[in-house]
Amino acid sequence: DITSVAALLTAAGYRTGLVGKSHFKSCERPGSFEAPPRSRDWDHFRKWSGPWFGFQHARLAIGHGSEDHAYAMHYGLFLKEHGIPPEPPYFGALEPGWDWALPEKFHSSTWVADEAIAFLDKPSDAPFFLSVNFPDPHVPF
């Protein structure tokens, strides 16, 4: 219920966007937008990209590295559409000392950077505010 900086800037004529992790809702509370099964509603995330807490544009990721719940929201949809399954050796319980098999081009850091660049590449004369939130590096990386 608190007015966000993004909402104030949107009202002032800025083009606003958020890419990556937000945690404006709990990612572990059942029924939360950021928790399964809603966070893996691929049809929803194909169509929706905001508004989100005052941001006009949102492309969301949650979780860290290979955690099960990192395969969710817009980032999870990207992985799914590129044939990356939500299971080892990419996501889920991996053995100590493992080498993460996820190719760098599919890593959340690459995805967040690419989504941020896509936002910046859209032609506009309006000033912009873009919040870019990388889920990683994070333990154990």
C-alpha positions in Angstrom: 0.0 0.0 0.0 3.0 2.3 -0.1 3.6 4.4 -3.2 6.9 3.3 -4.8 9.6 5.4 -6.4 8.6 3.7 -9.7 5.0 4.8 -9.3 6.1 8.4 -8.7 8.4 8.4 -11.7 5.7 6.7 -13.9 3.3 9.5 -12.9 6.0 12.1 -13.7 6.3 10.8 -17.3 9.2 8.4 -17.0 9.3 5.0 -18.8 9.8 2.6 -15.9 11.0 -1.0 -15.9 12.1 -3.7 -13.5 14.2 -6.7 -14.7 15.2 -9.6 -12.6 14.5 -10.3 -8.9 12.0 -8.2 -7.1 10.7 -10.1 -4.0 7.8 -7.7 -3.6 5.8 -10.8 -2.8 6.9 -13.9 -0.9 8.5 -16.6 -3.1 7.8 -19.3 -0.4 4.3 -18.4 0.8 1.7 -20.7 -0.8 -0.6 -18.8 -3.1 1.9 -16.0 -3.7 2.5 -14.7 -7.2 6.2 -15.5 -6.8 5.5 -19.1 -5.5 4.6 -22.3 -7.4 2.3 -23.0 -9.0 1.6 -19.4 -10.0 5.2 -18.6 -10.7 5.2 -21.4 -13.3 2.0 -20.3 -15.1 3.7 -20.2 -18.5 0.6 -18.9 -20.3 0.4 -16.0 -17.8 4.1 -15.0 -18.1 3.9 -15.2 -22.0 1.3 -12.4 -21.9 2.1 -10.4 -18.8 4.9 -7.9 -18.3 3.5 -5.4 -15.9 2.5 -3.2 -14.3 4.3 -4.3 -11.2 4.4 -2.2 -8.0 4.5 1.0 -10.0 6.8 -0.2 -12.8 5.2 -0.1 -16.2 7.3 -3.0 -17.5 8.4 -6.1 -15.5 10.4 -9.1 -16.5 10.9 -11.3 -13.4 13.2 -13.9 -12.1 13.5 -15.4 -8.6 15.7 -17.8 -6.8 19.5 -18.3 -7.0 21.6 -20.4 -9.3 20.3 -23.9 -9.5 17.6 -23.7 -6.8 14.3 -25.4 -7.8 12.3 -22.2 -7.6 14.7 -20.3 -9.8 13.0 -22.0 -12.8 10.0 -19.7 -12.6 8.3 -16.5 -13.9 9.7 -14.9 -17.1 13.2 -16.4 -16.6 11.7 -19.9 -16.2 9.6 -19.4 -19.3 12.8 -18.4 -21.2 14.5 -21.6 -20.1 11.4 -23.7 -21.0 11.2 -22.2 -24.4 14.9 -23.0 -25.0 14.5 -26.7 -24.0 16.2 -26.4 -20.6 14.4 -28.8 -18.1 13.8 -27.9 -14.5 15.9 -30.8 -13.2 19.5 -31.9 -12.6 22.1 -31.2 -14.0 20.6 -27.7 -14.4 18.2 -27.2 -11.5 17.3 -29.0 -8.2 19.3 -30.9 -5.7 22.8 -31.3 -7.1 25.7 -33.2 -5.4 28.5 -31.3 -3.5 31.4 -30.6 -5.8 29.3 -30.6 -9.0 30.0 -28.6 -12.1 26.9 -26.7 -13.0 26.0 -27.9 -16.6 23.8 -24.8 -17.4 25.4 -23.1 -20.4 26.3 -19.4 -19.6 24.0 -18.1 -22.3 21.1 -19.5 -20.2 22.3 -18.3 -16.8 20.0 -15.8 -15.0 22.7 -13.2 -15.1 22.9 -13.4 -18.9 19.1 -13.3 -19.1 18.8 -10.3 -16.8 21.5 -8.3 -18.7 19.8 -9.2 -22.1 16.4 -8.1 -20.8 17.8 -4.8 -19.5 19.4 -4.1 -22.8 16.2 -4.9 -24.6 14.4 -2.3 -22.4 17.1 0.3 -23.1 17.0 -0.4 -26.9 13.3 0.5 -27.2 13.1 3.9 -28.8 11.6 6.6 -26.6 12.0 10.3 -26.0 10.8 9.9 -22.3 13.4 9.7 -19.5 13.6 6.2 -18.0 14.1 4.5 -14.7 15.2 0.9 -14.9 15.8 -1.3 -11.9 18.1 -4.2 -12.8 18.3 -6.9 -10.1 20.7 -9.9 -10.7 19.8 -13.0 -8.6 23.5 -14.1 -8.7 26.3 -14.3 -7.8 24.9 -16.0 -4.7 25.9 -18.9 -2.5 27.3 -21.4 -3.5 28.7 -19.6 -6.5 
